Amino acid sequence: MLKKTKTGSGQDGTLIIIGGHEDHDGERVILKEVAKHVRDGKLVLATVASHEPEGYLEKYQRSFGDLGIPHVTELYIEERDQATSEDKLAGLRDVGAVFFSGGDQLRITSLIGDMPIYEHVHEIFANGGVIAGTSAGASAMSDMMLVRGSNASSFRIGDLSMAPGLGLLPNVIIDQHFAERGRIGRLIGAVSQNPRVLGIGIDEDTAIVVRGHRFEVIGTGAVYLVDAGDITHTNIAEASPDEALSIYDLKLHVLSSGDGFNLETRRPDRENVAVSLEKTS
């Protein structure tokens, strides 16, 4: 079981959770936001999620170099025992920023979960650093993550797999490439299995910037909040795996750039987030 970090303690850092395909050539709003939180110009690019990480480092070195981050180094793990390697651990020392790239989120948790590298990532966050993740790196941020499921909008109950995530953002489940891949059905299915968790779907070139119990949306797309806390009926437990999901009184919020959300109250919170961000800038 992966350990979980409690957010909102007053000393935790910033999470920047990206729906994938963030802009590298235009305004680069999301990468600028990451760069703004990087201390001492050092960032570790964790390409653990990828089976073929070639090219990632050069791409991000170029983009972040243009944004004033001259030191971007790569952390890649092929086998779980490498997560105890002194060479790998040395790359995370004296660093306040880690960026998880895309690929397969199950590679992230299966290779570094409960290992010294995992503990170092949590320490960086607890000490006020920034942890960012895009695509698979976004899904891995929560304590429970979606691993696979149908992209069809009419969700079938049996076609869904979940696993423990990195536990940096508790009580949520995150899906990415959201509108582009028609993932509303599988996110609804995920929260119907556990109404305690809040579903967060993030479009491409869109991110949530999380500080404590609140986040703000940035980027060109939308963020979708699926709340099953007050549902009155679902057939998730009784229906056959190939049957369509039935669920009543589900709550949905759709947010765009500049909108905020309070994770404690599960309500949009634009004004309070704007004030909070202004005070911390």
NORFEN-V973522 format. One record per pair of residues at least 6 apart in sequence whose C-alpha atoms are under 8 Angstrom apart, sorted by the first residue. I is the first residue (numbers start at 0). J is the second residue. Records with the same first field share a line. If there is no record, write none. Layout:
I: J / J
//
This chain:
0: 113 / 163
1: 112 / 113 / 142 / 163 / 164 / 165 / 166
2: 113 / 165 / 166
3: 142 / 165 / 166 / 167 / 169
4: 121 / 166 / 167 / 168 / 169
5: 167 / 168 / 169
6: 167 / 168 / 169 / 211 / 212
7: 210 / 211 / 212
8: 211
9: 211
10: 125 / 126 / 127
11: 124 / 125 / 126 / 127 / 128 / 210 / 211
12: 123 / 124 / 125 / 126 / 127 / 128 / 129 / 130 / 210
13: 36 / 124 / 127 / 128 / 129 / 130 / 208 / 209 / 210 / 211
14: 129 / 130 / 131 / 207 / 208 / 209 / 210
15: 33 / 129 / 130 / 131 / 132 / 206 / 207 / 208 / 209
16: 131 / 132 / 133 / 136 / 137 / 140 / 206 / 207 / 208 / 209
17: 131 / 132 / 133 / 134 / 137 / 175 / 201 / 203 / 204 / 205 / 206 / 207
18: 133 / 134 / 137 / 174 / 175 / 176 / 177 / 200 / 201 / 202 / 203 / 204 / 205 / 206
19: 101 / 133 / 134 / 175 / 176 / 202 / 203 / 204 / 205
20: 133 / 134 / 203 / 204
21: 27 / 29 / 30 / 133 / 203 / 204 / 205
22: 28 / 29 / 30 / 204
23: 30 / 62
28: 217 / 218
29: 204 / 205 / 206 / 217 / 218
30: 62 / 63
31: 66
33: 129 / 131
34: 63 / 66 / 67 / 68
36: 96 / 128 / 129
37: 68 / 95 / 96 / 128 / 129
38: 94 / 95 / 96 / 128
40: 67 / 68 / 69 / 70
41: 68 / 69 / 70 / 71 / 94 / 95 / 96
42: 68 / 70 / 71 / 72 / 94 / 95 / 96 / 97 / 98
43: 71 / 72 / 73 / 74 / 90 / 91 / 94 / 96 / 97 / 98
44: 56 / 59 / 71 / 72 / 73 / 74 / 97 / 98 / 99 / 100
45: 73 / 74 / 75 / 97 / 98 / 99 / 100
46: 52 / 55 / 73 / 74 / 75 / 76 / 99 / 100 / 101
47: 74 / 75 / 76 / 77 / 99 / 100 / 106 / 107 / 110
48: 99 / 100 / 101 / 102 / 103 / 104 / 105 / 106 / 107 / 135 / 136
49: 100 / 101 / 102 / 103 / 106
50: 102
52: 75
55: 100
56: 71 / 72 / 73
59: 71
60: 69 / 70 / 71
63: 69 / 71
64: 70
72: 90
74: 87 / 90
76: 82 / 110
77: 110
78: 110
79: 109 / 110 / 111
81: 87
82: 88 / 110 / 111 / 114 / 115 / 116
83: 114 / 115 / 116
87: 116
88: 115 / 116 / 119
91: 116 / 119 / 120
94: 123
95: 123 / 124 / 127 / 128 / 129
96: 123 / 128 / 129 / 130 / 131
97: 120 / 129 / 130 / 131
98: 130 / 131 / 132 / 133 / 136
99: 130 / 131 / 132 / 133 / 135 / 136 / 137
100: 132 / 133 / 134 / 135 / 136
101: 132 / 133 / 134 / 135 / 136
102: 134 / 135 / 136
103: 135
104: 135 / 136 / 138 / 139 / 146
105: 139 / 146 / 162
107: 136 / 139
108: 139 / 163 / 164 / 165
111: 117
112: 165
117: 165
120: 130
121: 167
123: 129 / 130
124: 130
131: 137
132: 138 / 139 / 140
134: 175 / 176
135: 175
137: 173 / 174 / 175
138: 144 / 145 / 164 / 172 / 173 / 174 / 175
139: 164 / 165 / 166 / 173
140: 164 / 165 / 166 / 167 / 168 / 173
141: 164 / 165 / 166 / 167 / 168 / 169 / 170 / 171 / 172 / 173
142: 163 / 164 / 165 / 166 / 167 / 168 / 169 / 170 / 171 / 172
143: 161 / 162 / 163 / 164 / 166 / 170 / 171 / 172
144: 161 / 162 / 163 / 164 / 172 / 173
145: 159 / 160 / 161 / 162 / 172 / 173 / 174 / 189
146: 159 / 160 / 161 / 162
147: 158 / 159 / 160 / 161
148: 158 / 159 / 160 / 185
149: 155 / 158 / 159 / 182 / 185
150: 180 / 181 / 182 / 183 / 184 / 185
151: 181 / 182 / 184 / 185
152: 181 / 182 / 183 / 184 / 185
153: 184 / 243 / 244
154: 184 / 185 / 188 / 243 / 244
155: 240 / 241 / 242 / 243 / 244
156: 188 / 235 / 238 / 239 / 240 / 241 / 242 / 243 / 244
157: 239 / 240 / 241 / 242
158: 240 / 241
159: 185 / 188 / 189
170: 195 / 196 / 197
171: 196 / 197 / 198 / 199
172: 189 / 190 / 196 / 197 / 198 / 199
173: 198 / 199 / 200 / 201
174: 182 / 186 / 198 / 199 / 200 / 201
175: 200 / 201 / 202 / 203
176: 182 / 201 / 202 / 203
177: 183 / 200 / 201 / 202 / 203
178: 201 / 202
179: 202 / 203
182: 200
183: 200
186: 198 / 199 / 200 / 225
187: 198 / 225
188: 235 / 244
189: 198
190: 196 / 197 / 198 / 225 / 226 / 227
191: 227 / 233 / 235 / 246
192: 235
194: 226 / 227 / 228
195: 227 / 228
196: 226 / 227 / 228
197: 224 / 225 / 226 / 227
198: 223 / 224 / 225 / 226
199: 222 / 223 / 224 / 225
200: 222 / 223 / 224
201: 220 / 221 / 222 / 223
202: 220 / 221 / 222
203: 219 / 220
204: 218 / 219 / 220
205: 216 / 217 / 218 / 219 / 220 / 221 / 222
206: 216 / 217 / 218 / 222
207: 214 / 215 / 216 / 217 / 222
208: 214 / 215 / 216 / 217
209: 215
212: 261 / 262 / 263
213: 259 / 260 / 261 / 262 / 263 / 268 / 272
214: 259 / 260 / 261 / 262 / 272
215: 256 / 257 / 258 / 259 / 260 / 269 / 272 / 273
216: 222 / 254 / 255 / 256 / 257 / 258 / 259
217: 255 / 256 / 257
218: 255 / 256
219: 255 / 256
220: 255 / 256
221: 253 / 254 / 255 / 256
222: 253 / 254 / 255
223: 251 / 252 / 253 / 254
224: 251 / 252 / 253
225: 249 / 250 / 251 / 252
226: 249 / 250 / 251 / 265
227: 248 / 249 / 250
228: 249
229: 248 / 249 / 250
230: 246 / 247 / 248 / 249
231: 246 / 247 / 248
232: 245 / 246 / 247 / 248
233: 244 / 245 / 246 / 247
234: 244 / 245 / 246
235: 244 / 245
252: 267
257: 269 / 273
258: 267 / 268 / 269
259: 267 / 268 / 269 / 270 / 271 / 272 / 273
260: 266 / 267 / 268 / 269 / 272
261: 267 / 268
//
